[in-house]
Amino acid sequence: MATIAFIGLGNMGGGMAANLAKAGHAVRAFDLSAEALDRADEAGCGRAASAAEAIAGADAVVTMLPAGQHVASVYENDVFGNAAPGTLLIDCSTIDVATARSNAAAAVEQGLVAVDAPVSGGIAAANAGTLTFMVGGSDDGFARAEPILSAMGKAVIHAGDSGAGQAAKICNNMILGATMVATCEALAMARKLGLDPQSFYDIASVSSGQSWSLTSYCPLPGVGPQSPADNGYQGGFAAALMLKDLRLAMEAAESVGANVPMGTRARELYEDYVANDDGHHDFSGIIETL
């Protein structure tokens, strides 16, 4: 078992840190929120007074932070200078590819090993330990990170070199954003055409229109498996986070000259949805605008 510093105990990080502790790792947790630290303490994590205190002497450092600038700041101000040579850095945040690569390069200069390992699965999967991790980094970094990530997820996949995990995440979520919009459009139109929502679901779920957005995360309440739609679009994956991922995807597309008209339109629609909402409702709630 390893001594792991866990920095960032928000909706996702809190459950992830708890699962590491449940698996028997010695987790030193830190967050700016005292309430988040209280929850981590109750889940069996050690409570650190600062990020630097959590990092000193740890075998691995896991970060789960809002954006690239936050990860870069923690690395520069807390990790470098406090982490022992050879310490493994695992960034599970969803950030831009360029920052992931520059963070990894800076870590190598400090004698550390870094991987980017963004997640798919949402809050429920973070709590249940059933996340999917997409990992970018060296073969050695992946081999060291895999047993730690396996304590928090059902699938740990090596996507390639540094930044590949982030590239896979934003491409995956661009698919998700676009298919959710298309699913919502079809369900709304079917209802206006007089189709019973459950009957249409029964047909589309076993036909060529089937998708994860329909059969695992149906945006209509009372149709399909339990989803945030059945809870007033609370919980799940916040629309503001979907918009963040779509913006990252558009930045990446521009940087390599990729043509992404569906992704672009999905971003525009989520920008409108978040602007007229608080962004905290689940991203499937966009059906209410259609």
Secondary structure, DSSP 4 states (H G I P E B T S, - for coil): --EEEEE--STTHHHHHHHHHHTT-EEEEE-S-HHHHHHHHHTT-EE-SSHHHHHTT-SEEEE--SSHHHHHHHIIIIITTTSPTT-EEEE-S---HHHHHHHHHHHHHTT-EEEE--EESHHHHHHHT-EEEEEES-HHHHHHHHHHHHTTEEEEEEEESTTHHHHHHHHHHHHHHHHHHHHHHHHHHHHHTT--HHHHHHHHTTSTT--HHHHTS-SSTTSSS--GGGGTT-SSSBHHHHHHHHHHHHHHHHHHT---HHHHHHHHHHHHHHHTS-S-SBGGGGGGG-
